[in-house]
Amino acid sequence: MEAECVFKRKFYAKLLKWKSESNGSTAALVEGARRIGKSTLCKEFAKNEYKSCIIIDFALVTKKVKDLFYNQLNDLDTFFMLLQTMFGVTLYERESVIIFDEVQKFPRAREAIKYLVADGRYDFIETGSLISIKENVKDIVIPSEERHFKMYPLDFEEFCWALGKKQLCEYIKQCFAKKEPLERTLHNDAMLVFKQYMLVGGMPQSVLAFIQSGKSFERADSAKRDILNLYRDDIMKIKARYRSKVLALFDQIPGLLSRHEKRVVFKEIAENSYAEQYEETFFWLSNSMISNECFLCADPNVGLSVNEDRGYIKCYLGDTGLLFSHAFDENELVEEEIYRQILEDKLGLNEGMFYENVIAQMLTANGYKLFFYTHYSEEKHRNDIETDFLISNNSKLKFKVFPIEVKSGRNYTTTSLERFGEKFKERIGSSYIIHPRNLTEKNGVLCIPPYMAMCL
């Protein structure tokens, strides 16, 4: 079961917009990783916005209900009559919704959406994880009557709302818009909340455990480890030949991110391996939304995707709180010493990977596909330009790219961004360094604290 919906989520507004615009012409397909709160939010939405609802959980449903999708689809009057009888719920035309929960477990129901939506009597919402995985769609015709929505863990602003810090968020947004630093005490408060977000993450069960226990990181960690075990169980159920590769990569994500360059070096995962062998592996992790992929963009020009190089990839975990629990043995965290080191900026080398992962998470939540850029200098025999992330305004006519570097320490240089600016100055909108200090401008680069990444 997912955590009770005690948190305000921005995704609710997306469902409201879908309901208003669709008027029954499409089903909403809500896709996301396990335990991010999909089912809970959709049930809450159904309860608030409809006269009645039927929730069919395909992880628990009886054979009788499943048989309806084989035997009664050619007679929808009987189909809906039996459905109402089985669930003891009265459906009202254009005022009721039927939720297919965990729809990936019964692809036949997803295929039936074509006919159910065309009938027009009721609204339909599908929720699930692993929806795009090949095993879950190989025997069905994917309905075109679906509107796809991706849902993520709580973002930083939603985490602030959960902690009762809404006014702090509004102040952060105002300062970003004006390019002004926060008042010193409030900056310190914002950094403390950000570090809590980095450690706890945005999985509802973890956040709930953290709040209900009086901010115990240990309680939050227990909830996260349960989720990580679920992910491992999902991986172990893969029937395809690449299961071992998915498991190997999942287990090595913390180690890969602890490297200076963060890139996946395939031969270090397994001897004599190369990128093409892992294409299905990354597809599985990305489409399960367990990971956020970041590809090399060889030429930051119009349409970053056009110039992506899939042979060079960084693989971030979808939730940074999960990464923290994944990276450290449970015994290392029991005394909460590592938590204290993070809160006091004393962890050192490993802290950089958590900063970079959380920024990847925040950019993904804002709707960006992730890219990075490097330039190798033949003269210097090393990379002389490295940007952690590239985002763009997606404009066809006035395309601009925004390079981002993430710095967990207080001392750093802007040399790499300056070189990037010289090389691509006609294409650059703004350049950003994300660092633990308050907002400042340095050599034409806007240096912002990490909590302001929500504003990008």
Salt bridges, closest charged atoms under 4 A:
GLU2 OE2 - LYS38 NZ 3.82
GLU21 OE2 - LYS17 NZ 2.87
GLU21 OE1 - ARG147 NH1 3.29
GLU44 OE1 - LYS47 NZ 3.72
ASP67 OD2 - LYS63 NZ 3.02
ASP77 OD1 - ARG121 NH1 2.93
ASP119 OD2 - ARG121 NE 2.79
ASP123 OD1 - ARG94 NH2 2.67
GLU145 OE2 - LYS114 NZ 3.76
GLU146 OE2 - ARG110 NE 2.89
GLU146 OE1 - HIS148 NE2 3.39
ASP155 OD2 - LYS10 NZ 2.78
GLU157 OE1 - LYS10 NZ 2.83
GLU157 OE2 - LYS173 NZ 2.71
GLU158 OE1 - ARG9 NE 3.40
GLU170 OE2 - LYS173 NZ 3.52
ASP221 OD2 - ARG225 NE 2.79
ASP234 OD2 - ARG34 NE 2.89
ASP251 OD1 - ARG232 NH1 2.45
GLU261 OE1 - ARG263 NH2 3.03
GLU268 OE1 - ARG259 NH1 2.85
GLU280 OE2 - LYS134 NZ 3.50
GLU280 OE1 - ARG241 NH2 3.43
ASP299 OD1 - ARG427 NH1 2.92
GLU308 OE2 - ARG310 NE 2.65
GLU308 OE1 - LYS369 NZ 3.16
GLU337 OE2 - ARG340 NH2 2.52
GLU344 OE1 - ARG340 NH1 2.75
GLU344 OE1 - LYS346 NZ 3.51
ASP345 OD1 - LYS195 NZ 3.07
GLU356 OE1 - LYS262 NZ 3.69
GLU356 OE2 - LYS314 NZ 3.29
ASP384 OD1 - HIS375 ND1 2.79
GLU386 OE1 - HIS260 NE2 3.86
GLU405 OE1 - LYS407 NZ 2.79
